[in-house]
Amino acid sequence: MNEGRLKNSLRNVLGALINKATAIIFPFIIRTIILYYLGTEYAGLSSLFTSVLQILSLSELGIGSAIVFSMYKPIAEGNNAEINALLKLYRKFYCIIGMVILLVGITLIPLIPRLINGTYPHDINLYALYLIYLSNTVISYFLFAYKASILNAFQRSDIESNLTTLINTGMYILQIITLIIFKNYYIYIIWLPIATIFINVIRSFIVNKQYPKIHCAGEVSQEVKQGIFKRVGALIGHQLSGTINCSLDNIVVSAFLGLKVVAQYGNYYYVVSALSGVMQVTFNALTASIGNSLIKESKEKNLSDFYDLQYINNWIVGWMCITMLCIYQDFMKLWAGDNLLLTFDIVILFVIYFYSWQIRRTVLTYKNACGMWWADKVKPYASVVTNLILNFSLVQVCGIYGVMLSTIVCYVFIEAPWETHALFKEYFKQGTEKYWKSQLMYILLIIALMIVTFGTCECIKINGILSVLVKGVICAILPNVLWILCTFKSNRFKRVQIVVKKIVKRTNN
């Protein structure tokens, strides 16, 4: 990776991680306040409406990803005219999408009560609350959300991250004050659309100042449009699969098991979602740099970088899984109390769920950077249909177990093998045997480290916050030391070590 891409990647990852840390810590505090001040049903409502609006956001159809990908080449060539035309097209698409989400969202209003099995807070008007969430979703489309594509395509997503961090921190503080003083869910939630407006207006100002030559003007050629529409056609399924696999569970649990179970499941899922968010923003920040490398570097260089990233991803995700297994229950007992605990076998399922979800990020990041959404266009539909059938069938037989197993089956047996085959066949032009062999070795190593670390933590016979702290220290040190001892002679470790030295040198300078 050359110095320019390394600098941009580091800057983007740092900004994204700070933003994600803010988006994890403050909502955690807010969810805790809701649980203790308002009750579990309010926490369940929050999870439910968030999932419903994520499903509605499918209308975006991946147009943003297709547009950003189309900008890589004109940016590398300094072709501002084509960038301007793409931005104008993006603005037009977003206005249409915003209107579609608004209209579909309004038509769904009569169905909202049917998504809840059992009771909900008596002082809540479900329709009014839903409309606040809906307005927060559509506002960006009618303002300046399309300008975020400029920051992403120019490898400056750190600007977006820093802006979001600043505005959202202010919003979170106001929400916390509102909950503690007024204990009113409506006043708490109204800050969401207000913050969204501020982010969009300030982003527009920054982009205009940072890139004065970039503005909506001109027309995209028919050839470029066809390329965009082809990518969007492929991305529809991928957006559908990704959103449904992540959002359907809360809706199914609410409809069949009730808001209290949604709150229980949501508490555990919050940890998975937070860790997933860290991985997502990190890899998203790398995508533009990888896209630049795919254009300028040889396939051999990119393949070597791919395996380096696979090594790092397995290390980080494996460590997260080990830590989850060891301290999940202690943390939940300390945070939410014994009455909201799920059984330990559910914890094991969450660990498997998280690993099978996150380990795909290396392949997905390279596929996205390649714009290779057409190569496995059938995969997401097969995954969605399978997930829907299994979800609605198994939830009635084995409850939460069925909901989680449905998604795990889709990730392991449909998504991962299909998308990996597509990347290696279409871009690297080789088979996947080497990849799966190395992946199997990583899985076996992670399981071994998990057994050793979990066994060590089980020897700790203390409770409460001290148990979480001590086990946390063990998980921070033991599996990472063992990973290094097991892999330090490999070429992957040596190559990663070189990159780390460059990062440290740049930081010191």
N, C-alpha and C positions, 0 to 999 in steps of 0.2 A: 504494500500500500504506500503510495507516494506521500510526501510531506503534506501537500495540500489536502488530500483526502483524509489523512490521519488527523490533521488539525480540525477539519470540519466535523469529522466523526466524534472526536473527543469533546468538542464544544457542544455538539448536539446531544450526545449521551449525557453529559453533565447537566445541561439545562433540563433535559427530559427527566432525569432521575430526581433532581430537586423538585420539579413540578409534581412528579408522581409521589414523592415523599409527603408533600403537602396534601395531595389528594388521597393519601392513605391515613395520615395521622389525624387530620381534622375531621373527616367523616367518621372515623373510629370514635373520636370523642363525642361527636354529635349522635351517633347511633347508641352509644352508652347512655347519654342523657335521655334520649327518646325511650329506651328500654326502662330506665329507672324513674323518669318523671311522667311519661305518658302511658307506657305499657307495651307489651309485645305486639299487639294488633297494629299499632301505628308503625312499628318497624316492618311488619309484614306488608302493610299498605305501600310503604316506600319501595320495597323490593318488587312488589307486583307491578306498580305503575311504571317503574323504571324499565322493567322487562317488556311491558306492553309497548312503550314508546320506542324501545330498541327495535322491536318488530316493525313498527311503522316506519322507522328510518331506513328500512330496506329500499324505500323509494329512491334513495340515492344511487342504488344500483352499481356502485363502484365507479361512477363517472369521474370522481375526484382522482382516483388512482390512475385511471386511463389518461386523464388530462396531464397529470404530473409526469407520467411516463413519456408522453408525447413531447414534453418540454425538455427532456434531457438532451436530445440531439441539438435543437436550436440554441440552447444555452451553451453547449460545448462549442458550437460554431459562431456564437455571438450574433445570432439572427433575431434581433429584437422585434422585427415586424411579425414574424411567425408567432413569437411568444405573446405579443399583444392580441393577435387574432385568436389564439387559443384561450386567452383569458376572457375575451369577449364571449366566446362560445360557452365557456364555463359559467359565466354570469347568467347567460340565457337559460342554460340547463338548470341552474340552481333556483331561479325564479319559478320555473315549471315544477320542479320537485317540491318546493315549499308549498305551492298551491295544492299539489296532489296529497301531500301529507296532511295538510289542513282539512281538506275535504273528506278524505278517508277517515281521519281521526274523528271528525264530527259525526260521521255516519255510524261509528262504533259506539257512540255514547249510550244508546239504549242497552247494549250488551254488557256494560261494565259490572252491574250487580251480579250477573251470572258467573263472573270469573271468581267469585268468592263463595266458598263452601262454609256455611255457618254464619256467625255474627261478625260485625265490624263495629268500630267505635260509634256510639249513638250520636255524638256531637259532630260527626263528619258528614258533609254532603259529598258523596262520591263523585257526582257530576262536576261540581265546582272544583274539587281537587284535581280531577282528571284534566279539566280545561287549563289549569295553571301549568301542569306538566306538559300538556300539548303545546301551549304557547311558547314555553321554553325551547321546545324542539324545533318549532317552525321559524322562530325569530331570526336565527342565523341565516337561513336561506334567503330571506328578504332583505338582509343587510349586506354585510361584506365578507361572509364566510369564504367566498370563492378566492379571496386574496391570500388565504393561507397557502394556496397552491404555489404561489410565487416563492414564499419562504421555504417550503419543502423542496421545490425543484432546484433552488439556488443553494441547497445544503445549509440553510440558515433556520432550521426548525427550532434552534435554541431561542430565537427571538420570540417565537410563538409560545414556547415553554415558559420563558421568563415572564411574559405578559400574563399568561394564564395563572401562573403562580401568584403574581402580585394581586390581581383582581380577585381570584378565588380565595386567597387568604383573608382579604377584607370581608368577603361574603361569609366565609365560615365563622369569623369572629362575630359578625352581626347575627348570624343564625344561632350561635351558642348563647349570646346575650338574650336574644328573643325567647329561646326555649326556657332559659332559667327564670327570666323575669315574668313573661306572659304565659308560658306553658300553652301556647297556642300554635297548632300545627299550620294553620293558614298563614299567619304572619311569618312563620319560619320558612315556608316553601316559596313565598312571593319573592324572596331575595334571589332565587334561581334565574328567572327571566331578566331581572334587573342587572345582574352580573353579566349575563350573556350579551346584553345590549352594550355594556361598557367595553367588553372584550372586543366585539366586532368593530365598534367605532374607533377605538384606539389602535387596533391592528391596521385598519385602513389608513390611518394617519401615518403610522410607522412605515408601511409599505410604500406609500406615496413619497415619503421623504427619503427612504433608503434606495428606492429604485425609481427615480423620477422619469426615466425613459420608458418604463413599463406601465401601460394603461390599456384599457379596452378599446381596441381599434382594429379595423381591417377584417378580412374574411379568410377563413381557413380553406385551403384547397380541398377539392373533392376527394383527392387521394388520401389526405390526412384525415378527413372526416370519416372515410370508409374504415381506416385503420382504427380510429377511436370507437366507432360503432361496433366493429368486430370485437374489440377488447371488452367493450361494455356488455355486448351480448354474452361473452364468456363469463364476465364478472358477475352477472346477475345471479347465476347459480352459486358462485363462491360467497357472495354477500348473503344469500339466502341460507346457505349451509352454516356459515360462521355465526350469524345472528340467531338462528333457530336453535342450534346446538348449545349456545350460551344462555339464551333468554327463555326458551320454552319451559325449562325445568320449574322455574318459579310459578309460571302460569298454571302448569299441570298440578303442581303441589297445592296451590291455592284452590283450584277448582275441585280437586278430589279430597284434599286432606285438611284445608282450612288455613286461616291466617296465622294461628299459633305455630303450626308446623312450618309454614313459610318463614316465620321469624327464626325458628330453630335452625332450619336448613340455611337460611340467609346468613346467620351468624358464622357458621362454618364456611359457607361459600365466600363470605367477605374476606377471609384470610386467603383462600385460593385466588380470588379475584385481585386482591392487592398484590400478591406475588406475581400473578400473571401480568398485571399492569406494569410492574417493573420490567419484566421481560419484554413486553410489547413495546414500551416506549424506547427501550434500549435498541431493539432490533429495527424499529421504525426509523430511529435516528441514523442507523447505519445504511438504510436502504438506498438513499440517494448516492452515497459514496460508492456502494457496491454497483449501482447502476452505471456510474461514471467509469468504474473499473472494467465492467463488462464491455463497454464501448471501446476503451483504450488499450486494455491488456489482452494477452493471449489466453486461450482456453486453459492451457496448462497452468498458468499463474492463477487464474480464477478457481480452478479445481483445487489447487493446493490451499488457497485461502478458504475455500469452502470447508475442507477437512479440518483446518485450524479452528474455524468457527464451530464446527460440529463438536470438536473436543471441548472447547470453552463452554458451549451450551450444555453438554452433558455434565460437566463439572458443576456448573452453577445450579442447574435443575436438580441434579442428583443430591447436592448438598441441601437444597430447599426441601426436597422430599424427606430426607433423613431427619431434618429439624422438625418438620411437620409431624412425623410419626412419633417423635420423642416428646414433644411438648404441647401438642394440639389440645389434648384433654385437660392438662393442667392449666393452660391458658384460658380455655373456655370456662372451666369451673371458676377461675378467678374473675373472669370478665362478666359472664352472664349468669353464673350461679348454677347449682345442681339441677334445678327444675327445667333448665333449657338444654341440658346435655343430651347428645346422641350417643349411641353405643360405640365401642371401640372398633367394631367391624365396619361401621360407617366411616370412621377415621381412615382405616386401611383403604376403603374405596375412594375416599377423597385424595389420598396420596397417589393411587393408581390413575385416577381421573386427571390429576394435575400433571403427572409425568407424561401420560399419553397425549395430553393436549400440548404441553410446552416443548416437548422434544422435537416437534415438527417445525419449530420456528426457523431452523437453519435452512431447510428445504424451501419453506414458504417465502422466506426473505429473498432468496435467490430467484425463485419463480416470479415474485412480484417485481424485483429489479429488472428481470428479463422481459417483463410484460407478458409472461407465458401463461395467460389465463385460459387460452383456447385449447391448450394441449390436453387438459383433463376436464373439459367442459361438462362431461356427463357425471363425473364423480360427485359433485355436490348434490345433484338431484337424487342419486342413489342413496347418499348419506341422509338427506332430509327425509325421504320416504321411509327408510329403515328406522330412523330415530322416532318419527311420528308414530309408526305402527308399534314399535317396542315400548315407547313412552306410555301411550294410552292403554296398552295391554298389560304391561308389567306393573304400573302404578296401582292397578286394582287388585293385583295378586300379592305383591310384596312391598307396596308403599315406596318409600324413598329409595330403597335398594334398587327397585326396578327403574326409577328415574335415572339414577346414576349409571347403572349397568348399560342402559340404552345408549348413552353418549359414549361410554368407554368402548363399547362394541364398534360404534361407528368410527371412532378415532383410530382404533388399532387395526381393524380388519378392512376398512374401506378407505378412509382419508389418507393415512400415512403411506401405505404401499402404492396407492394410485398416484399421488402427487410426486412421490419420489421417482417412480418409473417415468413419469412425464418429464421431469427435469433432466434426468440423466439421458433419456432417449433423445429429447429435442435439442438440448443445449450442449451437454458434455459429450454426447454421441458415444456413450458406452453403457454397459450393463450396470446393475445396482449391487452386484455381489459383494464388491469391496465395501460399499457403504453399509450393507446389512451385517456383514461380518464384524466391522468395527463397532457398529451400534450394539450388536449382541455382546461384545466384549465389555462395552461401557455399562450395559445393563447388569451383567454378572458382577462387575466391580462395584457398582452402586449397591446391589443387594448385599454383597459381602460387607461393605462398609456400614450399611444400614443395620445388619445383624450385630456387628461389633459395637456400634454406637448405641443402639437401643438397649443391648444387654448391659452396657456400662451405665446408662441412665436409669435402668431399672434397679440398679443397686443403690440409688439415692432414695433414702426413706424419709423424705421431708415433704411438707405440703406448703401450699400457698405461694406467695410471690417468691420466696426463697427457692422453692423447687424449680420454678420457671427460670430464675436467674442462673442457678447452678447448672441445670440441664442445658440452658442456652449457651453457657460458656463451653461446656463439653462439646456441644454440636458445632460451635464456631471453630474449635481447635481440632478435635480428634479426626473427623472425616476428611478435613482439608489436608492435614498432615499426612494421613494415610494415602490420600489420592496422589499427593506429590511423590511420596515414597514409591508408589506403584507405577508411576508414569514418567518420572524425571529422566529416564534414559531414552524415552521415545522421541522421535523427530518432532511430533506435534508439540510436546512440552518445550523443546528447545526453540522452536519457531515462535511460540507464544512468549517465551522468555525474552526473545529479541525485541518483540513488539512492546512488551512491558518496560524494558529498559529505555526504549525510545520515548515512551510516555513519561517515565520518570525524569529523563533528561530534559524533555520539553517543559515539564512542570517546574523543574528547578531553574530553568532559564527564564 
